[in-house]
Amino acid sequence: MESIGALSKKLSDYLDPKKVKQVNKAYDFACEAHSGQYRSSGDPYVTHPIAVASILGNFRMDEDSLSAAMLHDVMEDSGIPKSVIEKKFNKQVADLVDGVSKLNTLSISSKTESQAENLQKMVLAMSKDIRVIVVKLADRLHNMRTLLYLDRDKQLRIAKETLEIYAPIAHRIGMNNLYRELEDLAFKTIYPTRYERLTAAVKKNRGGQKRILKKIQKEMSDRLLNEGIASLVEGREKHIYSIYRKMKERQRSFEEIMDVYAIKIIVDNAENCYRTLGHIHNLYKPVRGRFKDYIAIPKSNGYQSIHTGVIALQGIPVEIQIKTQEMNDMAENGIASHWLYKSGDKSDTSPQIKARRWVAGLLEMRENYETTEEFIDSVKTDIFPDEIYVFTPQGEIIEMSGGSTAIDFAYAVHTDIGHHCKACRINKKLAPLSAPLESGQTIEILRDKIPQTSPAWLNFATTPKARHSIRNYLGNLKSSEARKFGKKLLEQSLENLNIKLKNIDKDKLRGALDSIGGRSLNRILKEIGLGIRVANIVAQQIAGFVNLDKEFDSDTTTVPLEITGSEGLVVNYARCCRPIPGDSVMGHFSAERGLVVHQDRCKNILSFRKNPEQCFPVNWGESSGKFFTAQIKIVANDEPGLLANLASSITESKTNISSIQTTDLNSGLHEFVLDLEVSDRLHLSKIIKRIKALKSVVSVTRIHDQEERQAKVLH
């Protein structure tokens, strides 16, 4: 265990004496606070804060971070208030200690609520000072190094926390050395046997690779030296958990994973990085698709390097990273790299600036998401980024996470652009909004004057920003539509009692709403529109309260509600029977779904008919121009060009085929089940008539209900 004297000597290499003195003062304070306290190993407790401070010293962290490391447990373990720490040191140190203390209760749980709370604690702590998480990560690293002194259950819990929360965050802020060690230590704890076997295999493999790897390194060094480029060429070690993860994810053997050699080349400046790349590609054959330029376009955590792959001696594949020493420091230590002289860097590429932006984004997500599940999913998506880089038509680079689609890009540019998006061009060619993006593509978003936001977009939107923006817009839209629809329903129910809503005295209406537990008329209307409250019952309650002597009569005939298909999100059309205008229909109220419209003949509506509070008569109003889905079954003789003839006939009827299923029947017959977009029953009738006119067609029928549909599947 490192002594305070050895630590002070290490810190003196980059801190002036006054700042080292502050750290020593924090050590003395910690010694007194933890007096009589011991770790599970039996060592005095103060050995832990010294170790944490030493880890931070390796990162060349500032004196406030080091002091906080010394004091990070005094509030929780010794009951020393924050005010005392601030008085003895300064506000920055006190805030850091307080932030780390609040994270000490952080733990992974299978329960969603607990997990969300933990993540929120971390986001809040990081948002105030990013150094909080750096100190916490150093604390976690030393705890992982001394995990063997705890019982097995605690070991497993802490290792799981490390693997699921702390290691990914270390990776996200670029602290790769710490990240790799945390993963390996956690893996060793959870799967000790697998770790031992992989470690032994790597050691054995390393011995076999040593000779050939040295030869490749010498060839590269000699070539660069002859070209006047000073360089350091060295092999890159693959850490154990990374090997295990690749074996598991790619379903490959250990030999396949280890068959690729890894080399790192460090040169003196960025220009020589590119010169080195040219010479290496001239020396060995480059592998297509393996070149990545993270110098021109750094990763979100500030990482910079040139990556390439070549085929070297004896056909051996080699992965190569080319970077400067500063880039290498950044790759190893991330946000903690050279903290002292980089903390004042205000450029957009500063890792500190990037990290703060990331944390600010997490904080915004926390504030805007209503459910804990959504927050967790978004944070986890953002913690595990696999970046791609695409361009706007103006040449601006937009950084996206791997798997992003065109709709994600639209929302990444601006929320309003996302809402008004109607189509896109990828590399000047029209493409669907669901199209996955690749690095290097140029994306152009085509917009409409009115918002086009659709619930269907949630099926292929992948980024937290896009998904949240879509949900938020649809939620607001649904609320607005629900209020309008609810007002229509309430007014109709009141009119059945010969009451007009607009004629009710405001004070009496306010009293009526209070009596039924409604805080406002808009809220009541929204709940009616969403199916949470029944319009007829609310009308009866209002009528009774205002003493209008118009009690609700259950025998009173309810005037059917007119629907057009333009009601938006609060009127839904049942998928079991797929009603279209012209069908005899009936509606029932479903909480949060609003009014669900069925064909009158649908079996699923029968149970609701017995409960008039849930059932509502519905008529079709004037056409809104909306298209509805109808399903038909076609049986036809198997003839050349059959499907083409069917498609042509349907297209001529001015409709679209949204899906098609085919089944081979006996006796040379084919069965087709088609989903068609139609305006009403008359439109469908014309389509069926046109199809029946084809010589090869034996029969055409409409599928009305789910049982028929399931029968088709079984058939």
C-alpha positions in Angstrom: 0.0 0.0 0.0 1.3 3.4 -1.0 2.3 5.7 1.9 1.4 9.4 2.1 5.1 10.2 1.6 5.3 8.3 -1.7 2.0 9.9 -2.8 3.3 13.4 -2.0 6.4 12.6 -4.1 4.3 11.5 -7.0 2.1 14.6 -6.9 5.2 16.9 -6.7 6.0 15.9 -10.2 3.1 18.1 -11.5 1.6 20.0 -8.6 3.2 23.0 -6.8 4.1 22.6 -3.1 1.1 24.6 -1.9 -1.3 22.3 -3.7 0.4 19.1 -2.4 0.2 20.6 1.1 -3.6 20.8 0.7 -3.7 17.1 -0.2 -1.6 16.2 2.8 -4.0 18.3 5.0 -6.9 16.2 3.6 -4.9 13.1 4.5 -4.5 14.3 8.1 -8.2 15.1 8.3 -9.1 11.6 7.0 -6.8 9.9 9.4 -8.5 11.6 12.3 -12.0 11.0 10.9 -11.4 7.3 10.3 -9.5 6.7 13.5 -10.4 3.2 14.8 -12.0 2.2 11.6 -10.8 -0.8 9.6 -11.5 -2.4 6.2 -12.6 -6.0 5.7 -8.9 -6.8 4.9 -7.9 -5.7 8.5 -6.0 -2.6 7.2 -6.6 0.8 8.7 -9.5 2.4 6.8 -7.3 5.4 5.8 -5.3 3.1 3.4 -8.4 3.2 1.1 -8.6 7.0 0.5 -4.8 7.0 0.0 -5.1 4.4 -2.7 -8.0 6.3 -4.4 -5.9 9.5 -4.3 -3.0 7.6 -5.8 -5.1 6.3 -8.7 -6.2 9.9 -9.4 -2.5 11.0 -9.2 -1.8 8.7 -12.1 -4.3 10.7 -14.1 -2.6 13.9 -13.0 -5.9 15.2 -11.4 -6.0 18.6 -9.6 -5.6 19.1 -5.9 -9.4 19.5 -5.2 -10.1 16.1 -6.8 -7.3 14.5 -4.8 -8.5 16.1 -1.5 -12.0 14.9 -2.2 -10.6 11.4 -2.8 -9.0 11.6 0.7 -12.3 12.7 2.2 -14.9 10.9 0.1 -16.1 8.6 3.0 -15.9 11.0 6.0 -19.4 12.3 5.6 -21.0 8.8 5.5 -18.7 6.8 7.7 -17.8 9.5 10.3 -20.8 11.8 10.3 -18.8 14.9 9.4 -21.1 17.5 7.8 -20.4 19.2 4.5 -20.1 22.6 6.2 -17.1 21.5 8.2 -15.3 20.2 5.0 -16.1 23.5 3.3 -14.7 25.5 6.2 -11.5 23.4 6.5 -10.9 23.3 2.7 -13.1 25.0 0.1 -16.5 24.8 -1.5 -15.2 22.8 -4.5 -13.8 20.1 -2.2 -17.0 20.0 -0.1 -19.2 19.7 -3.2 -17.1 16.9 -4.6 -17.2 15.0 -1.3 -20.9 15.5 -1.1 -21.4 14.3 -4.7 -19.4 11.2 -4.2 -21.2 10.4 -0.9 -24.5 10.5 -2.6 -23.3 7.9 -5.1 -22.2 5.5 -2.3 -25.7 4.1 -2.0 -25.8 3.4 -5.7 -26.6 -0.2 -6.5 -28.0 -2.3 -9.3 -31.3 -3.8 -8.7 -33.6 -6.0 -10.8 -36.4 -3.6 -9.8 -36.9 -0.9 -12.4 -37.7 1.9 -10.0 -34.6 1.3 -7.9 -32.4 1.2 -11.0 -33.8 4.4 -12.3 -33.3 6.1 -9.0 -29.6 5.0 -9.0 -29.1 6.3 -12.5 -30.8 9.6 -11.7 -28.4 10.0 -8.7 -25.4 9.6 -10.9 -26.7 12.0 -13.6 -27.4 14.7 -11.0 -24.0 14.3 -9.3 -22.2 14.4 -12.7 -24.2 17.4 -13.9 -22.8 19.6 -11.0 -19.1 18.6 -11.5 -17.9 15.9 -13.8 -15.0 15.3 -11.4 -17.4 13.6 -9.1 -17.6 10.6 -11.4 -13.9 10.5 -11.9 -13.3 10.3 -8.1 -16.1 7.7 -7.8 -14.6 5.6 -10.6 -11.2 5.6 -8.8 -13.0 4.6 -5.6 -14.7 1.8 -7.4 -11.4 0.6 -8.9 -9.7 0.2 -5.6 -12.8 -1.5 -4.1 -12.6 -4.0 -7.0 -8.9 -4.6 -6.4 -9.6 -5.5 -2.8 -12.9 -7.4 -3.4 -11.6 -10.8 -2.3 -12.0 -9.8 1.4 -15.8 -9.7 1.1 -18.2 -12.6 1.2 -19.3 -14.1 -2.1 -22.7 -12.5 -2.3 -21.3 -9.0 -1.9 -18.5 -9.7 -4.4 -21.1 -10.7 -7.0 -23.3 -7.7 -6.3 -20.5 -5.2 -6.6 -19.0 -6.9 -9.6 -22.4 -6.7 -11.4 -22.7 -3.0 -10.5 -19.3 -2.4 -11.9 -20.0 -4.3 -15.2 -23.4 -2.7 -15.7 -22.9 0.9 -14.6 -19.3 2.0 -13.8 -17.3 0.3 -16.5 -19.6 1.6 -19.3 -19.5 5.2 -17.9 -15.7 5.0 -17.7 -15.7 3.9 -21.4 -18.2 6.7 -22.3 -15.9 9.4 -20.9 -12.8 7.9 -22.5 -11.1 6.5 -19.4 -10.1 3.3 -21.2 -7.3 2.1 -18.9 -9.7 2.2 -16.0 -12.5 0.8 -18.0 -10.5 -2.2 -19.1 -9.3 -3.0 -15.6 -12.9 -2.6 -14.1 -14.3 -5.0 -16.7 -11.5 -7.6 -16.2 -11.8 -7.5 -12.4 -15.6 -7.8 -12.6 -15.3 -10.7 -15.1 -12.7 -12.4 -12.8 -15.1 -12.1 -9.9 -18.3 -13.3 -11.7 -16.7 -16.1 -13.7 -13.4 -17.0 -12.0 -12.9 -20.3 -13.9 -13.5 -18.7 -17.3 -11.1 -15.9 -16.4 -8.3 -18.2 -15.4 -8.7 -20.3 -18.5 -8.7 -17.3 -20.9 -5.8 -15.7 -19.0 -3.7 -18.9 -19.4 -4.7 -19.2 -23.1 -3.7 -15.6 -23.8 -0.4 -16.1 -22.1 0.3 -19.2 -24.2 -0.8 -17.5 -27.3 1.3 -14.4 -26.6 4.4 -16.6 -26.5 3.7 -18.0 -30.0 3.0 -14.5 -31.4 6.0 -12.8 -29.9 8.5 -13.7 -32.7 6.3 -12.8 -35.6 4.9 -9.7 -34.0 8.4 -8.4 -33.3 9.3 -8.9 -36.9 6.3 -7.0 -38.1 7.0 -4.1 -35.6 10.6 -4.0 -36.8 9.6 -3.7 -40.5 7.2 -0.9 -39.7 9.8 0.9 -37.5 12.5 0.6 -40.2 10.2 1.9 -42.9 9.1 4.9 -40.9 12.7 5.7 -39.8 13.9 5.6 -43.4 11.1 8.1 -44.3 12.2 10.4 -41.5 9.3 9.8 -39.2 10.1 9.3 -35.5 7.8 6.7 -34.1 7.1 4.2 -31.3 5.7 0.9 -32.6 4.4 -1.5 -30.0 1.9 -4.3 -29.7 -1.5 -3.7 -28.2 -2.7 -6.0 -25.5 -6.3 -7.2 -25.7 -7.9 -7.3 -22.3 -9.5 -10.5 -21.1 -13.2 -9.5 -20.9 -13.0 -8.0 -24.4 -11.8 -11.3 -25.8 -14.6 -13.1 -23.9 -17.3 -10.7 -25.1 -16.2 -11.0 -28.7 -16.1 -14.8 -28.5 -19.7 -14.7 -27.1 -21.2 -12.1 -29.4 -19.6 -13.3 -32.6 -19.9 -17.0 -31.7 -16.2 -17.5 -32.5 -13.4 -19.6 -31.0 -10.5 -18.2 -29.0 -8.2 -18.9 -31.9 -10.3 -16.9 -34.3 -10.4 -13.9 -32.0 -6.7 -14.0 -31.2 -5.7 -14.6 -34.8 -5.7 -10.8 -35.4 -2.5 -9.0 -34.3 -2.9 -5.5 -32.8 -0.2 -2.8 -33.1 -0.1 0.8 -32.0 2.1 3.5 -33.7 2.7 6.7 -31.9 4.2 9.7 -33.8 4.9 13.3 -33.0 2.1 15.2 -34.7 -1.2 14.7 -36.6 0.4 15.3 -40.0 2.8 12.4 -39.5 -0.2 10.2 -38.6 -1.4 10.5 -42.1 2.1 10.2 -43.6 2.5 7.0 -41.5 -0.8 5.6 -42.8 0.4 6.1 -46.4 3.7 4.3 -45.7 2.0 1.4 -43.9 -0.4 0.9 -46.7 2.5 0.9 -49.1 4.3 -1.7 -47.0 1.4 -4.0 -46.5 -1.9 -4.6 -48.3 -4.8 -2.7 -46.7 -8.0 -4.5 -45.8 -11.1 -2.9 -47.5 -13.5 -1.3 -45.1 -11.2 -1.2 -42.1 -10.0 2.4 -42.4 -11.5 4.9 -39.9 -10.3 8.5 -39.4 -11.1 9.5 -35.8 -8.6 12.4 -36.0 -10.6 14.4 -38.5 -13.8 13.3 -36.8 -13.2 12.6 -33.1 -15.5 10.3 -31.2 -18.0 11.8 -28.8 -15.7 11.2 -25.8 -12.8 13.0 -27.4 -11.0 9.9 -28.7 -8.7 10.5 -31.8 -6.7 8.0 -33.9 -6.4 6.6 -37.3 -7.6 2.9 -37.5 -6.7 0.6 -40.3 -6.3 -3.1 -41.1 -3.6 -4.7 -43.2 -2.4 -8.1 -44.3 1.2 -8.4 -43.1 3.8 -11.2 -43.2 2.6 -14.7 -44.0 -0.9 -13.4 -44.6 -1.4 -12.4 -41.0 -4.1 -9.8 -40.4 -3.0 -6.8 -38.3 -5.1 -4.1 -36.7 -3.3 -0.8 -36.5 -3.9 2.4 -34.6 -1.9 5.5 -35.5 -1.9 8.5 -33.1 0.1 11.2 -31.3 1.3 10.9 -27.7 -1.4 13.4 -26.7 -4.0 11.4 -28.5 -2.7 8.2 -26.8 -3.0 9.9 -23.4 -6.5 10.9 -24.3 -7.3 7.3 -25.4 -6.1 5.8 -22.2 -7.4 8.4 -19.6 -10.1 10.3 -21.4 -11.6 13.2 -19.6 -9.0 12.8 -16.8 -6.2 13.2 -19.3 -4.0 16.2 -18.4 -6.8 17.8 -16.4 -4.7 20.7 -15.2 -3.9 22.3 -18.5 -6.9 21.1 -20.5 -9.6 22.2 -18.0 -9.5 25.7 -19.5 -9.9 24.5 -23.0 -13.1 26.0 -24.5 -13.0 24.3 -27.9 -15.7 22.1 -29.1 -13.4 19.1 -29.2 -12.2 19.4 -25.6 -13.1 16.2 -23.9 -14.3 18.1 -20.8 -16.7 20.1 -23.0 -17.9 17.0 -24.7 -18.4 15.2 -21.4 -20.4 18.1 -20.0 -22.6 18.2 -23.0 -23.3 14.5 -22.7 -24.1 14.8 -19.0 -26.4 17.8 -19.8 -28.2 15.7 -22.3 -28.7 12.9 -19.7 -30.0 15.5 -17.2 -32.5 16.8 -19.8 -33.7 13.2 -20.4 -34.2 12.8 -16.7 -36.4 15.9 -16.5 -38.5 15.1 -19.5 -39.2 11.4 -19.3 -42.4 10.5 -17.4 -41.7 6.9 -16.8 -38.6 5.3 -15.2 -38.5 2.6 -17.8 -38.1 5.1 -20.7 -35.4 6.9 -18.7 -33.4 3.7 -18.1 -33.6 2.6 -21.7 -32.5 6.0 -22.9 -29.5 6.3 -20.5 -28.4 2.8 -21.4 -28.6 3.5 -25.1 -26.6 6.7 -24.6 -24.0 5.0 -22.4 -23.2 2.3 -25.1 -22.7 4.4 -28.2 -21.3 3.0 -31.5 -20.8 6.2 -33.4 -21.4 6.9 -37.1 -20.8 10.2 -38.9 -23.1 11.6 -41.6 -23.3 14.9 -43.4 -26.0 17.5 -44.0 -26.4 18.8 -47.6 -24.3 21.8 -46.5 -21.4 19.6 -45.4 -21.9 19.8 -41.6 -20.9 16.6 -39.8 -23.6 15.1 -37.5 -22.5 12.5 -35.0 -25.1 9.7 -34.6 -25.1 6.4 -32.6 -24.8 3.2 -34.5 -28.1 1.8 -35.8 -29.6 5.3 -36.3 -32.2 5.8 -39.0 -33.1 8.8 -41.2 -35.8 9.9 -38.7 -33.1 9.9 -35.9 -31.1 12.2 -38.1 -34.0 14.6 -38.6 -34.5 15.0 -34.9 -30.7 15.3 -34.3 -30.6 18.3 -36.6 -33.6 20.0 -34.9 -36.8 18.8 -33.2 -39.0 20.9 -35.6 -37.3 19.3 -38.6 -38.2 15.9 -37.1 -41.8 16.8 -36.6 -42.2 18.2 -40.1 -40.3 15.4 -41.8 -42.1 13.6 -44.6 -39.3 11.9 -46.6 -35.6 11.9 -47.1 -32.8 11.6 -49.6 -29.7 9.6 -48.8 -26.8 10.4 -51.2 -29.4 12.3 -53.3 -31.6 9.2 -53.7 -35.1 9.0 -52.1 -35.1 6.6 -49.2 -37.6 5.6 -46.4 -37.4 7.3 -43.0 -36.7 3.9 -41.5 -33.5 3.5 -43.6 -30.4 2.7 -41.3 -27.6 5.2 -41.8 -23.9 4.5 -42.5 -20.9 6.7 -42.0 -20.1 9.1 -44.9 -23.6 9.4 -46.2 -25.2 12.7 -47.0 -28.8 13.0 -45.6 -31.4 15.5 -46.8 -34.7 15.8 -45.0 -37.8 16.8 -47.0 -40.3 18.7 -44.9 -44.0 19.5 -44.9 -45.6 22.7 -43.8 -47.7 20.9 -41.2 -46.3 18.3 -38.6 -46.2 14.7 -39.9 -45.3 13.0 -36.6 -46.6 9.5 -36.6 -46.8 6.8 -33.9 -45.3 4.4 -36.5 -42.0 6.3 -36.3 -41.4 4.8 -32.8 -41.0 1.4 -34.6 -37.7 2.5 -36.2 -36.5 5.6 -34.2 -33.5 4.5 -32.1 -32.0 7.5 -30.5 -33.2 8.8 -27.1 -33.8 12.3 -28.5 -35.9 11.1 -31.4 -38.0 8.7 -29.3 -38.6 11.2 -26.6 -39.5 14.0 -29.1 -42.0 11.7 -30.9 -43.6 10.5 -27.7 -43.8 14.0 -26.3 -45.4 15.4 -29.4 -47.9 12.6 -29.7 -48.7 12.9 -26.0 -49.5 16.6 -26.4 -51.4 15.9 -29.6 -53.4 13.1 -28.0 -54.3 15.3 -25.0 -55.5 18.1 -27.3 -57.5 15.7 -29.5 -58.9 14.0 -26.4 -60.2 17.3 -25.0 -61.9 18.1 -28.3 -63.4 14.6 -28.6 -64.4 14.6 -25.0 -66.3 17.9 -25.4 -68.1 16.5 -28.4 -69.2 13.4 -26.4 -70.2 15.4 -23.3 -72.2 17.9 -25.3 -74.0 15.1 -27.0 -74.8 13.4 -23.7 -76.1 16.6 -22.2 -78.2 17.3 -25.2 -79.9 13.9 -24.7 -81.0 15.5 -21.3 -82.0 18.7 -23.1 -79.1 20.6 -21.6 -76.5 22.7 -23.4 -73.1 22.9 -21.9 -72.5 26.5 -22.9 -75.7 27.5 -21.0 -74.7 26.1 -17.6 -73.8 28.8 -15.0 -70.0 28.8 -14.5 -70.1 28.7 -10.7 -72.6 25.7 -10.8 -70.4 24.0 -13.4 -67.4 24.5 -11.2 -69.3 23.0 -8.2 -70.4 20.1 -10.3 -66.8 19.4 -11.4 -65.6 19.5 -7.9 -68.3 17.1 -6.8 -67.1 14.5 -9.3 -63.4 14.9 -8.5 -62.4 16.9 -11.5 -59.9 19.7 -11.1 -60.9 21.5 -14.3 -63.3 21.1 -17.2 -60.4 20.5 -19.6 -59.2 17.6 -17.4 -62.7 16.1 -17.4 -63.0 16.5 -21.1 -59.6 14.8 -21.7 -60.6 11.9 -19.5 -63.9 11.4 -21.3 -62.0 11.5 -24.7 -59.5 8.9 -23.5 -62.3 6.6 -22.2 -61.3 7.1 -18.5 -64.7 8.6 -17.7 -68.1 7.9 -19.3 -69.8 10.9 -20.9 -73.3 9.7 -20.0 -72.5 9.4 -16.3 -70.6 12.8 -16.2 -73.7 14.4 -17.9 -76.0 12.8 -15.3 -73.8 14.0 -12.5 -73.6 17.6 -13.9 -77.4 17.6 -14.4 -78.1 16.4 -10.9 -75.8 19.0 -9.3 -77.1 22.0 -11.2 -80.7 21.1 -10.2 -82.1 21.3 -13.7 -84.5 18.5 -13.0 -83.2 16.5 -15.9 -82.2 13.2 -14.4 -80.6 10.7 -16.6 -83.0 8.1 -17.9 -81.4 4.8 -18.9 -84.2 4.3 -21.4 -83.4 7.6 -23.1 -82.3 6.9 -26.7 -78.7 8.0 -27.1 -78.1 9.9 -30.4 -75.3 8.1 -32.3 -72.0 9.8 -32.5 -70.8 10.7 -35.9 -67.2 9.8 -36.9 -65.3 10.6 -40.0 -61.9 9.0 -39.5 -60.2 12.4 -38.9 -60.6 12.3 -35.1 -56.9 11.4 -34.7 -55.4 9.4 -31.8 -58.5 9.2 -29.6 -60.7 7.1 -32.0 -59.3 3.8 -32.9 -60.5 1.2 -35.4 -60.5 -2.4 -34.1 -58.0 -4.7 -35.9 -60.2 -7.7 -35.1 -62.9 -6.7 -37.6 -61.4 -3.8 -39.5 -64.5 -1.5 -39.9 -64.6 0.8 -42.9 -67.1 3.6 -43.8 -70.4 2.1 -44.8 -70.2 -0.8 -42.3 -72.7 -0.9 -39.5 -70.6 0.0 -36.4 -70.6 0.2 -32.7 -68.0 1.8 -30.3 -66.8 1.0 -26.8 -64.6 3.0 -24.5 -61.2 1.7 -23.5 -59.0 3.5 -20.9 -56.2 5.4 -22.6 -57.3 4.2 -26.1 -60.5 6.3 -26.2 -63.3 5.1 -28.4 -62.6 1.8 -30.2 -64.9 1.3 -33.2 -66.0 -2.3 -34.2 -68.3 -3.7 -36.9 -71.7 -4.2 -35.4 -71.4 -7.9 -36.2 -68.1 -8.3 -34.4 -68.1 -10.9 -31.7 -65.7 -8.8 -29.5 -68.4 -6.1 -29.1 -71.0 -8.4 -27.8 -69.8 -8.4 -24.2 -69.8 -4.6 -24.2 -73.4 -4.3 -25.4 -74.5 -5.6 -22.0 -72.9 -2.6 -20.3 -74.3 0.6 -21.8 -71.8 2.6 -19.8 -69.0 1.2 -22.0 -70.9 1.0 -25.3 -71.7 3.9 -27.5 -73.7 4.0 -30.8 -71.7 5.3 -33.7 -72.6 6.4 -37.2 -70.3 7.4 -40.1 -70.3 11.1 -41.0 -69.1 12.8 -44.1 -65.9 11.3 -45.6 -62.7 12.9 -44.5 -60.6 11.5 -47.3 -58.9 9.1 -44.9 -58.1 5.5 -46.0 -59.0 2.4 -44.0 -57.6 -1.1 -44.1 -59.8 -3.9 -45.5 -58.8 -7.5 -45.9 -59.9 -9.7 -48.8 -59.3 -13.3 -49.8 -58.8 -14.2 -53.4 -58.8 -17.8 -54.8 -57.4 -18.1 -58.3 -56.1 -20.6 -60.8 -52.3 -20.8 -61.0 -51.4 -19.1 -64.3 -48.3 -17.2 -65.5 -48.4 -13.5 -64.6 -51.3 -14.1 -62.1 -49.9 -11.9 -59.3 -48.9 -9.1 -61.8 -52.5 -9.1 -63.2 -54.0 -8.9 -59.7 -51.7 -6.1 -58.7 -52.4 -4.2 -61.9 -56.1 -4.5 -61.5 -56.0 -3.3 -57.9 -53.7 -0.4 -58.8 -56.2 0.7 -61.5 -58.8 0.9 -58.8 -56.8 3.7 -57.1 -55.8 1.8 -54.0 -52.6 0.5 -52.4 -51.8 -3.0 -51.3 -50.2 -2.7 -47.8 -49.5 -6.4 -47.4 -50.0 -9.7 -49.2 -49.9 -13.4 -48.2 -49.9 -16.3 -50.6 -50.8 -20.0 -50.0 -50.6 -22.9 -52.5 -53.9 -24.9 -52.5 -54.6 -28.2 -54.1 -55.6 -28.6 -57.7 -53.5 -25.8 -59.0 -55.1 -23.1 -57.0 -53.5 -20.2 -55.2 -55.0 -18.2 -52.3 -54.1 -14.6 -51.7 -54.9 -12.6 -48.6 -54.5 -8.9 -49.2 -54.6 -5.8 -47.0 -56.0 -2.9 -49.1 -56.3 0.8 -48.3 -59.9 1.8 -49.2 -62.0 4.9 -48.6 -65.3 3.1 -47.9 -67.5 0.0 -48.7 -68.4 1.3 -52.2 -64.7 1.7 -53.0 -64.0 -1.9 -51.8 -67.0 -3.2 -53.8 -65.6 -1.7 -57.0 -62.2 -3.3 -56.3 -63.8 -6.7 -55.7 -65.9 -6.4 -58.9 -62.8 -5.5 -60.9 -60.9 -8.5 -59.5 -63.8 -10.9 -60.1 -63.6 -9.9 -63.8 -60.2 -11.5 -64.2 -60.5 -15.0 -65.9 -58.2 -16.8 -63.6 -60.1 -15.6 -60.4 -62.4 -18.2 -58.8 -63.7 -16.2 -55.8 -63.2 -12.9 -53.9 -64.5 -12.4 -50.4 -63.9 -9.9 -47.6 -62.5 -11.2 -44.3 -64.5 -9.7 -41.5 -63.2 -11.0 -38.3 -60.2 -12.3 -36.4 -61.3 -15.9 -36.5 -61.4 -15.9 -40.2 -58.0 -14.4 -40.2 -56.6 -17.0 -37.9 -58.2 -19.7 -40.0 -56.2 -18.4 -43.0 -53.0 -18.7 -41.0 -53.8 -22.3 -39.9 -54.9 -23.2 -43.4 
